[in-house]
Structures are given as C-alpha cells and as structure tokens.
C-alpha cells in the first residue's frame, strides 16, 4: 500500500538545507551522491522534487542549463515506496518548464527511466560507456609530452573554458568553475608553444574516484591525463566515455577498466547535440551530460 496519495505531496525547488535529505534519497536507491556532488549540482543548476507531509524528500530531478543551446537533466530519483505515482515525471516536467522554450535538453537514461522519457518525447541519439576499475595499471607514456602536464592554474582558466566549449558544443563556465573547485586534481596539458591541448579533472566520490571531464586534442594526450590522475590512487576508479572513441576505450581496458553498461543519451527539442569537435574523451558525470 502506498504511504500517501499524490495530492498530499509537495513539488518544490530544493535549497542547501535539503542537501542531506537528497543524499538520503540517493542512498535509498543505491546511488552514491555526497554533499560535494549535490552542492555542485545545486550551484550549477536547480533541483526539484517532492516532499511528503513529514518533510521527507521522496523524489528529485535536476537540470543544468548551460545556455539556450543545451541543458542536461539528471538525478531523477523516486523513493521505492512512492513509485508508480508519476512523481518522477512531474519533477522532470518541472525541469523542462524551467528553461526557455525549445531549449535542447539531454539526459543519460537508466534502463528503468527510458520508457518514461520516451513517452515525454525524448529520443535516443547515442550511448555513453560506463567503465569501472578496481586496480589501475599505469600506461607507458611519452616523457616529452608528460613534461607538459601541470596543475591547472588560475591563469589557465579562460583557455580551458574556451577549449571545453569547442569540445562540448556550448559554454559551461559556471559548471566548470564549480567542478574545478570540487576536484581532487585538475590538470592541463600544453604544447611547446604554450597552447592548451588537453585538460582533465578527478573528483573523489564515496565509492569511486571519478575521472572527467577529459578533453584533449588526441587520444594519446587524453590517456596521459588519465594516467596522471589515476596512477597514485589506491581505490576504485570510474570513467564515462562518449561513443566514437574505440581506440581510447581499448587502451583503457588494458589499464584495468571494465565496461559495465552503455546507457542511452536521449534528447528533446532537437535531433542532435550542438556541434562538437571530437575532443571530449570522458564526460564529467552522467548528470552533467
């Protein structure tokens, strides 16, 4: 028997005092959001959902709007006892309504969520490959290229944002600044003439060290960044890779990464994502697109 009738639930935008409640919701379905991750989501976009009459959060959906050219939806969660009541759909609809009309909106779907998104008008345009690694085996790398990898500095920020814009298709400065602040390590690679040819971040989660975004001029540079971010980490790693990077993925597998799923990338209000230049080797996380 369901705990409450849907008319007794309240849809609202969550604030910082709701972060612990959102983490409890995440834990209830086996997801591993923590304070830092939810803070980055909230600082970069908006999170909506329902509370019951006791103030417990029972559903959520987040939207990160990068510009009128693209937004990304994620963190779509419904507590088990409250499923089948349309709460997830209502939270997602609130996200859709919160951005300018006809804004292309993407999401990376779970298997359970895909049918709902299809009914709402989303269609599959691609996949992303989720990789996990329990024991990383370092790559043999080029010392010449390696010498040009350094911690990302404030002076590098404008160049990194421009480099990322070409890779992702839209400017996502607010998100990147929040993600860099959250990161365990942030690295930049420069050519001999000082031009940025790659950057990468690692973010420490409760279970995995998340590697991404990784943006690079070529797969060798991307792998050098991965090696530097991962080589001294004793625990588990996670990386999510867009399609079209087969050579890169095969080398990741030689380092100990195992492909565990290929969730679909879905889109509404457009037939394709904004134009990208094929330098996005790993996304930040599924919620951020």
Helices and strands as residue ranges (DSSP letters): G 6-8, E 10-13, G 16-18, H 19-28, H 35-44, E 46-51, E 59-67, E 70-78, G 80-82, H 87-97, E 105-108, H 111-120, E 123-133, H 143-146, E 149-151, G 154-156, H 157-168, H 173-182, E 185-190, E 196-204, E 208-216, H 219-230, E 236-242, H 246-254, E 258-261, E 264-268, E 280-282, G 286-288
